[in-house]
């Protein structure tokens, strides 16, 4: 089993935070991928957020009414199997690095990935 830090996901383009309306998990709970682990209110709607892994919830850092920013750790899950990749909090727009890579010879820049 591997420790998986579940980070608050980006719930829509340009949305950087959300209020947790209802947490559906607590330490010790068994979760499977696609179980709804929380309901989040953003600027536009209430969204049900699924769990991306199978495992056992170790810690929960959020409670009903908390406001979380994209990338903040919401829970730690002792996960089974392969862990999905998670993006960290958004940084500079994705288009920023590409022109400089293309200027240095696009094919060589792409080979680094």
N, C-alpha and C positions, 0 to 999 in steps of 0.2 A: 504494500500500500504506500501511497505517496501523499504528502501534504499538498493540498491544492488551496491556494488563496483565491477565493471568489471575489472578484472586484466588481464594483458597481458598473454596469454596462452603459454604453451610450445608447439612449433610447430613441434617438432621432437626430437628424442632422441639425447641428447648432444647439442641441440641448445638452447642457453641461452638468445638470444636477436634477434631482428629483426627491420628492418627499415620500418616505415609506409609509404607506397607509396601513399595511398589514404584513407582518412577518409570519410565515407559515412554518418555520423551522426553529428548532432549539437544540442545544447540545445533546448528543446521544441519538438523535433521530437518524434513521436510515433513509437515504434519498437515492432516487434513480434519475438518470438523465430524463429531462422533460417534466419532472415533478415541478409544480409551481412552488417557488420558495418565498416569493414576496409579491405584493402588489404595490406599484409605485405611481404616484401622481406627478405628471410633468406639466408643462405649460398647456398641453393639448388634451390629455386624456389620462385615465387610469389604465396602467399596463400591467398584465400578469407576467412575471419574469420567471422563466424556467431554469432549472438546475442543469448545468452542462456535463455533470459527471455522476457516476454511481459511487456511493460510499457512505460514510458515517460522519455526521456533523460533529466537529470537535469544539469550535467556538463560534459565537455569533456576536458581532460588534454593533449590530443595529437593532433598534426597537421601533415600534409604531410611533410615528410622528417625527422621527429623525430625518434630516435633510442630508443627503450624501452627494458628493461630487463624483463625476465619472473617474474611475480608477481607484477610488478608495476601497479598502478591503472591508467587505460586508461580513464574510464568514470564512472559516477554515474548515475544509472537509478532508477527511482521511479517505482519499479516492482509490478506487480499484481500476486497474487497466491503465491505458494511455491517457495522459492529460491533454486537454485541448489547449492551444495557444491562446493567451489573452493579451490584448493590447493594453498598454499603459495609458494613462491620461493623455489626451491629445496634446501634441506639441505644436510645432509650426505646421502650416498646411503642407500636405504631401507633395504639392507641386514645387516647393522650394528647392529640394535637393536635386530633382531631375534635370533642370537646365544645366547645372554645373557638371553633372555626370555626363550629359550629352556633349558639353563643350570639351570634356576631356577625352572624347572618343566614346560615344554611346555604347558600343559593343564591349569595350573594356570595363565600363562602369556597370553594365548589366551582368557581367561575368562574376562580379564580387558577390552578388546575391546568391 
